[in-house]
Amino acid sequence: MTQTRPRLLAFETIRNFRDFGGYESCLGGRVKMGRLYRSGHHAEASEDELAKMDALGIHVQADLRRPDEREKQKSRFAAPVTITHEGGRETEAPHMRFLSQVGVDAETADLWMTEYYELAPFKAHHVAMFSDWFVKLAEAPGETAGLVNCAAGKDRTGILCALTHHVLGVSEADIRADYDLTNQAVGVDQRLPEAAAYFNQMLGKTYPAEVYRPFMGVHLKYLDRAYAAIHAKTGTVDAYLTDVLGVDAALHAELRAKLIEA
């Protein structure tokens, strides 16, 4: 793994904001830093934080949230090209609906998240936004940057960033390390007790804190489940990119030329 400047960017109100460039590419060279960012939502961003984001030169943004999420937590930031989708609407966040049930424990919460990852790469609205991300990122002018975000910047965002890394020739070890970095970036162990108390009060529950861990951080087995589903349905990650997302050889080449440096 290579890196030339800090990966984690300090924001008070935006969770998990970081640069996911800087990794070596098996194609030669490394992925440029300052060109690929990932984060949680920006609904509470301050004016100073918005100015800091503006200075990053972000031209393309994939906001992977459902329409109901975007309506409830209206983003204070929008890139010149912002990718969204009107599909997948829910009346209540699926994980909150799950947590409202009787008898949830840490094991069933972990299983719920694992099963979510199995479905996520093939949800129609995810497929459309993932595909648009690669097209618009290749079309972005000059040295501008791209940003992937969802609500927490860890699950939907984690899958799309892993796929982006794959296109750019990042090793499996570095893809997994970048995905797992969420746990450090959001300080899961430090924040979990406070978050559990908040959600228990909101839900009227007395769940132990570990029930909420899958919704605060990530686990490598979740990403493994997404990859297993991709392999089961399409054969390889490259086949998924080509046949499901439409990321063909020409688009691969454009992205690599734009985002990999010697």
Secondary structure, DSSP 8 states (H G I E B T S, - for coil): ---SS-SB---SSSTT-EE----BBTTSSEE-TTSEEEES--TT--HHHHHHHHTTTEEEEEE---HHHHHHS--S---SEEE--S-S--SS-HHHHHHTSTT--HHHHHHHHHHHHHHGGG-HHHHHHHHHHHHHHHH--TT-EEEEE-SSSSSHHHHHHHHHHHHTTB-HHHHHHHHHTHHHHTTHHHHHHHHHHHHHHHHT----GGGGHHHHS--HHHHHHHHHHHHHHHSSHHHIIIIIS---HHHHHHHHHHHEE-
